Structure formats: C-alpha cells, structure tokens
Amino acid sequence: MKIFKIFLVSCLVLVFSNNYGQDKNNPWVVNLGVNIVSLQGDNVDADTALGIPSLGISRHIGGGFSLGAQYSINKVKGKSLPQDLSYYSLDGVIKYTIQSKGKTSPYFFAGYGFSAFKDGVDRKGFFPSSDVSETALAGIGLSIDLSDKTAINLSTSYRDADETKAFKHYQHVIGVSIKLGSLDSDGDGISDKNDACPEVPGLEEFSGCPDTDGDGITDNEDQCPDQAGSAEMNGCPDSDGDGIADNVDECPDKAGNADMNGCPDSDGDGVSDKEDACPDEAGENDGCPWPDEDGDGVPDKDDECPKTAGSQENNGCPMIADEVIESLNKEGSMIKFKVSSSIIGKGSGPVLDNIKVLLDKYPKIVIEIQGHASSDGSRAYNQKLSEERAASVKTALTERGSDSNRLSTVGYGEDKPMAKNNTSSGRKANRRVQFSIK
C-alpha cells in the first residue's frame, strides 16, 4: 500500500508534463518489465513479491485512448499461506493518456481479466477453474520518455478478484516501453516521414503543411500566406484585377500595367498617375506639358522667342517672310533727307514705327541701317554725311525702345545711288536711309 501511495503522489506532481506519447504515429507500444504483487485482505499475511516478466502491448485508437493486453507472472510467499503460490494475470485494458508538453505522460487505465494463485494442484471446472478468478482492475501510470521511441513505464493497479478462488491484490509494474511508429515533430498527426512541413503543424490534405489563409495554397509555397489569393498570383490577391499581385502592385486598388508597376497611366505619357502632376494631360515636365506662353507649339524652355509665336523650324521664332524683306526695299520704307542734312523729317515717323514693330515681332533679327548720299559735294563729305544719316535713324529707333544691339549702321556715301545724280529728282531720291535684315 505504501508503494501505491508514493506512486500516486509522483503522478500528480508530473501530471502537467508531456511526452511524445502513444498516438496515430506511434500506434503500437510494447511494454517489458517486472511486476510487484501485494496481497490484500484480513485472511492473508504475505510479503510483497517481485516477479518477472510483465509483458504488455497496446494500440492507439484515437484521442488519448488506447486498447491493450498485459500478461504477468510471479511467485508469492507469505506466513499465512500454506505454501508458495505461482501467480499469473492476463488482462484486457483500456487506457487514457494525458498529453501536455514535456517528457512525462500520466495515464489512467481500467480493465477486466483473470488472476490465478496456483498451489501446484490442478483443479477442474468450467473455465475459469476454481483457482482462476475473473478480475476487475483500475489503476494509474506514468510514462517518462527516454527518447522518441523508448520510455520508462510505471503503473499501479488494484485488482478485485473473487476471494473464493484468488486474492484481492495490488499489482505494480516497472518496465520499459518501446513505441512502434513514426516521429511527428510538429504534433499535427502526420509522421515526419510523410510530412512535407515536419516543423510546422499542418493539414493532412496538404501533406502536413499549413494553409493559414485557406486559399488552397500551402504557406511554404504561398507568397502571401496571410491573405487569400490565387495560384496564378502565387497565393496573393489581385484586388484591382490587373494581373499584378497586390504584394508587388504599387497601386493595388487601381488597375494598371506592369511597366508602371501596377499603376495606371491615363494620359499615356510614360509617367504613372500616382507620380504624374497632370494625370489627364500628357507631358514630360513631371507628367505635365512644358509651358508655351506664345502657344506656338515650341515649349518655352526651347523657344528662343517665348513671347512671340513662331515656328519649330526657327526654334519658336517667326520666319521672316520674303515680302517683309521686299517691303523694306520699297521707297515707302525709306527715310528721305534734305540736302546736306542728317535730320530726320517729321513725315518719317510711320517708317520708324514700322521698323520698331518689325523688331518686336522678330526678336532674333538684326536690322542694318544703310545711309546714302547724292553726288553733291565731295566724295569724303558724302561718305561722312551718309554715316551721320544712319546714326540719326538708329538714335530715333532706340528712343522708341528698340534694342541698340539689334541695330547696326553703315554709310555708303554716293556709291549706291538708286537714281541718276544728273537730275534734281534723282539726287533727291539718293538722299536716303533704307533698311536691310542682317
């Protein structure tokens, strides 16, 4: 009885520890050990007997339950016994093992079988004979793992035998258990040899691998194990349906294209909408068109005449039409002077205004102011007079706001007459300033 109490206390102390116990991966357990028999009752006074062997086998049936059988033999001696008795027991048991997390597993068991205390005399009778008793039993045990396949097994049970044929008694077993089956490291019920993910609990339909998001793709092959997706997207979702998985889609809520990393490009300018300052208008200036103040189609950054409409061929500046050049050579575009004078007459204002307009319209051109003289006077005098006439016109234009750097002057004296100097009208026509585009 003292052994039983010690064993019971040990089981209660270790009840919350665990081992790699008997389960569907280790369905069979074979036990080999010694048994200790202790008779109970007022009519006996027997010593506790140690016997060899005690043999057992059990099969896991589900949960923590297993079914098994045990056979034990012993030799019992005692003062109140007339002679030594040969003991054997054969039992069928059902066992429930408490699983936790460690190397020890307590268990409870109960069963029914036969116990015999034979004195060497064969007794006849319908089985069981008069020296074999049907026996109900119940007990507790403890398994302590030595390895994944072996464990120390301790158990004690009370056996309620018919005292007319046998004795009520305790049976204690100390032995070694050998587990037959496969290791299941992650405890998912799938043996390591059949488990594609032996370190992580999983599902049988996925060969032991988990599928956390339930999308039918195992976590070890799922690029988005926490988000349900499709096989085409390697287990990831594609919220906007653009064929680019959300985990690599920079715009997962708006359909886009692969070139834009999953983002749209509404204006087709090669800049994704999320980075495009003008998503509905194509351009190269952060997705916007370059400014074009004069609206000539040449952006201001490339327009040499940004405030005047021009042509792309002339870098945004107006092309100078042939008729403009011709008009400068007409007599109406010339400024006439009196004899020996470089003073501009009042009637020349419209000509000067037209030249100013021309300079404003064509901001790239340079106007050459050409001074001329008639043959009156000496050649040297006429040369100087023609230069003074050109300078006088340049001064009048700069006073109107023209850029002096765009005005050049030259004096031709009497060398380029436009009429004959032998008539009064011819000499009048030759006293002039005319303009040319340089």
Summary of the structure (lengths in Angstrom):
residues: 438
radius of gyration: 59.0
end to end distance: 131.1
largest distance: 181.3
contacts: 1411
relative contact order: 0.07
helix: 21%
strand: 29%
